[in-house]
């Protein structure tokens, strides 16, 4: 396994993992609504309806749950099992967000994980890939 070149130190993970996830989930939903929502066509919106997505920041020990409610992504409680979990280190998520690294490369190097409904995960990935750089 090719590890991420940078990981949060254990003491930082210890602190972050104790913080409530809801504020982070609101920020994650807001980011998806600003960056992804305008680019979703009707059939993708239909496939996302009430699907739960969890973004796991593996080295921080935190995760953020959102779902598409028909109009927007919204934070949801983490109590229920998500349909798909996408996880990576903070560093690798930063690379993905700034498009300095391809998700396929990170996935095949085992630095990006996807669990659960992989078809849903690929739908999200392909929707993000379709956005003009």
C-alpha contacts under 8 A as a table, 3 or more apart, distances in Angstrom:
res1	aa1	res2	aa2	distance
1	X	109	X	6.42
1	X	110	X	5.91
1	X	111	X	7.83
2	X	109	X	5.62
2	X	110	X	6.53
2	X	111	X	6.85
3	X	110	X	7.75
3	X	111	X	6.44
4	X	7	X	6.76
4	X	89	X	7.17
4	X	91	X	7.32
4	X	92	X	6.89
4	X	111	X	6.51
6	X	91	X	6.33
7	X	59	X	6.09
7	X	89	X	6.68
7	X	90	X	7.27
7	X	91	X	6.85
8	X	12	X	6.38
8	X	13	X	6.45
8	X	59	X	5.75
8	X	60	X	6.49
8	X	90	X	7.59
9	X	12	X	5.45
9	X	13	X	6.41
10	X	13	X	4.97
10	X	14	X	6.10
11	X	14	X	4.99
11	X	15	X	6.45
12	X	15	X	5.21
12	X	16	X	6.11
12	X	60	X	7.26
13	X	16	X	5.10
13	X	17	X	5.81
13	X	59	X	6.48
13	X	60	X	4.52
13	X	61	X	5.94
14	X	17	X	5.47
14	X	18	X	6.80
14	X	60	X	7.80
14	X	61	X	7.69
15	X	18	X	5.55
15	X	19	X	7.07
16	X	19	X	5.39
16	X	60	X	6.02
16	X	61	X	6.79
16	X	62	X	6.88
17	X	60	X	6.32
17	X	61	X	4.78
17	X	62	X	5.39
20	X	23	X	6.98
20	X	24	X	7.94
21	X	24	X	5.41
21	X	25	X	6.16
21	X	62	X	6.88
21	X	63	X	6.58
21	X	64	X	6.06
22	X	25	X	4.97
22	X	26	X	6.27
22	X	64	X	7.19
22	X	75	X	7.02
22	X	76	X	7.85
22	X	77	X	7.32
23	X	26	X	5.12
23	X	27	X	6.42
24	X	27	X	5.06
24	X	28	X	6.10
24	X	64	X	6.18
25	X	28	X	4.92
25	X	29	X	6.05
25	X	63	X	7.83
25	X	64	X	4.48
25	X	65	X	5.73
25	X	66	X	6.50
25	X	75	X	5.13
25	X	76	X	7.53
26	X	29	X	5.12
26	X	30	X	6.11
26	X	74	X	6.92
26	X	75	X	5.21
27	X	30	X	4.98
27	X	31	X	6.14
28	X	31	X	5.10
28	X	32	X	6.28
28	X	64	X	7.01
28	X	66	X	7.66
28	X	75	X	7.85
29	X	32	X	5.10
29	X	33	X	6.07
29	X	66	X	6.18
29	X	73	X	5.23
29	X	74	X	5.38
29	X	75	X	5.98
30	X	33	X	5.02
30	X	34	X	6.12
30	X	73	X	7.42
30	X	74	X	7.85
31	X	34	X	5.13
31	X	35	X	5.90
31	X	36	X	7.79
32	X	35	X	5.20
32	X	36	X	5.01
32	X	37	X	6.25
32	X	73	X	6.72
33	X	36	X	5.77
33	X	37	X	4.72
33	X	38	X	7.34
33	X	72	X	6.26
33	X	73	X	6.05
34	X	37	X	6.37
34	X	38	X	7.20
35	X	38	X	6.93
35	X	39	X	7.85
36	X	39	X	5.52
36	X	40	X	6.63
36	X	127	X	7.66
36	X	128	X	6.73
36	X	131	X	7.85
37	X	40	X	5.39
37	X	72	X	6.99
37	X	73	X	7.86
39	X	127	X	7.64
39	X	131	X	6.80
40	X	44	X	6.04
40	X	45	X	6.25
40	X	127	X	7.00
41	X	44	X	5.53
41	X	45	X	6.29
42	X	45	X	5.07
42	X	46	X	6.20
43	X	46	X	5.05
43	X	47	X	6.33
44	X	47	X	5.09
44	X	48	X	6.20
44	X	123	X	7.62
45	X	48	X	5.12
45	X	49	X	6.24
45	X	68	X	7.69
45	X	70	X	6.94
46	X	49	X	5.29
46	X	70	X	7.58
48	X	51	X	5.33
48	X	67	X	7.80
48	X	68	X	5.86
48	X	120	X	7.72
49	X	67	X	7.55
49	X	68	X	5.27
49	X	69	X	5.88
49	X	70	X	5.78
50	X	67	X	5.64
50	X	68	X	5.36
50	X	69	X	5.57
50	X	70	X	7.59
51	X	67	X	5.42
51	X	68	X	6.30
51	X	82	X	7.58
51	X	83	X	6.06
52	X	65	X	6.73
52	X	66	X	5.77
52	X	67	X	4.55
52	X	68	X	7.46
52	X	81	X	7.89
52	X	82	X	4.71
52	X	83	X	5.08
52	X	84	X	6.73
53	X	65	X	5.65
53	X	66	X	5.37
53	X	67	X	6.02
53	X	82	X	5.63
53	X	83	X	6.05
53	X	84	X	5.23
53	X	85	X	6.04
53	X	86	X	7.72
54	X	63	X	6.43
54	X	64	X	5.44
54	X	65	X	4.40
54	X	66	X	6.49
54	X	82	X	6.10
54	X	83	X	7.97
54	X	84	X	6.31
54	X	85	X	4.67
54	X	86	X	6.25
55	X	63	X	5.40
55	X	64	X	5.19
55	X	65	X	6.53
55	X	85	X	5.98
55	X	86	X	5.11
55	X	87	X	5.73
56	X	61	X	7.56
56	X	62	X	6.01
56	X	63	X	4.13
56	X	64	X	6.50
56	X	85	X	6.93
56	X	86	X	6.12
56	X	87	X	4.38
56	X	88	X	6.59
57	X	60	X	5.48
57	X	61	X	6.16
57	X	62	X	5.49
57	X	63	X	5.86
57	X	87	X	5.83
57	X	88	X	5.56
57	X	89	X	5.33
57	X	90	X	5.77
57	X	93	X	7.85
58	X	61	X	5.37
58	X	62	X	6.90
58	X	87	X	6.18
58	X	88	X	5.46
58	X	89	X	5.02
58	X	90	X	7.33
59	X	88	X	7.71
59	X	89	X	5.17
59	X	90	X	6.67
60	X	89	X	7.44
60	X	90	X	7.19
64	X	75	X	7.74
64	X	78	X	7.55
65	X	75	X	5.91
65	X	76	X	5.60
65	X	77	X	6.74
65	X	78	X	5.89
65	X	82	X	7.50
66	X	73	X	6.22
66	X	74	X	5.30
66	X	75	X	4.38
66	X	76	X	5.22
67	X	73	X	5.41
67	X	74	X	5.53
67	X	75	X	6.61
67	X	76	X	6.57
68	X	71	X	7.09
68	X	72	X	5.61
68	X	73	X	4.39
68	X	74	X	6.38
69	X	72	X	5.79
69	X	73	X	6.28
69	X	74	X	6.90
77	X	80	X	7.17
78	X	81	X	7.37
78	X	82	X	7.94
82	X	85	X	6.66
82	X	116	X	7.80
83	X	116	X	5.80
83	X	117	X	5.70
83	X	120	X	7.83
84	X	114	X	6.95
84	X	115	X	5.68
84	X	116	X	4.60
84	X	117	X	5.15
84	X	118	X	6.89
84	X	120	X	6.87
84	X	121	X	6.28
85	X	113	X	7.75
85	X	114	X	5.53
85	X	115	X	5.10
85	X	116	X	6.41
85	X	121	X	7.92
86	X	112	X	7.21
86	X	113	X	5.68
86	X	114	X	4.63
86	X	115	X	6.70
86	X	121	X	7.51
87	X	112	X	5.79
87	X	113	X	5.10
87	X	114	X	6.51
88	X	92	X	5.99
88	X	93	X	6.07
88	X	111	X	6.03
88	X	112	X	4.87
88	X	113	X	6.44
89	X	92	X	5.22
89	X	93	X	6.15
89	X	111	X	7.59
90	X	93	X	5.13
90	X	94	X	6.15
91	X	94	X	5.11
91	X	95	X	6.40
92	X	95	X	4.91
92	X	96	X	6.26
92	X	106	X	7.85
92	X	111	X	7.35
92	X	112	X	7.75
93	X	96	X	5.00
93	X	97	X	6.06
94	X	97	X	5.04
94	X	98	X	6.15
95	X	98	X	5.36
95	X	99	X	5.87
95	X	100	X	5.04
95	X	101	X	5.34
96	X	99	X	4.85
96	X	100	X	6.29
96	X	101	X	5.50
96	X	102	X	6.62
96	X	103	X	6.61
97	X	100	X	7.84
98	X	101	X	7.90
99	X	102	X	6.73
101	X	105	X	7.26
101	X	106	X	7.37
102	X	105	X	5.37
102	X	106	X	6.56
103	X	106	X	5.12
103	X	107	X	5.99
103	X	112	X	7.21
103	X	125	X	7.94
104	X	107	X	4.98
104	X	108	X	6.09
105	X	108	X	5.32
105	X	109	X	6.10
106	X	109	X	5.06
106	X	110	X	6.14
106	X	111	X	4.94
106	X	112	X	5.22
107	X	110	X	5.01
107	X	111	X	5.72
107	X	112	X	4.50
107	X	113	X	6.25
108	X	111	X	7.56
108	X	112	X	7.88
109	X	112	X	7.65
110	X	113	X	6.64
114	X	118	X	6.77
114	X	121	X	6.98
115	X	118	X	6.62
117	X	120	X	5.39
117	X	121	X	6.45
118	X	121	X	4.77
118	X	122	X	6.05
119	X	122	X	5.13
119	X	123	X	6.18
120	X	123	X	4.95
120	X	124	X	6.33
121	X	124	X	5.20
121	X	125	X	6.15
122	X	125	X	4.85
122	X	126	X	5.89
123	X	126	X	5.22
123	X	127	X	6.07
124	X	127	X	5.06
124	X	128	X	6.22
125	X	128	X	5.17
125	X	129	X	6.12
126	X	129	X	4.87
126	X	130	X	6.11
127	X	130	X	5.21
127	X	131	X	6.95
128	X	131	X	5.59
129	X	132	X	7.86
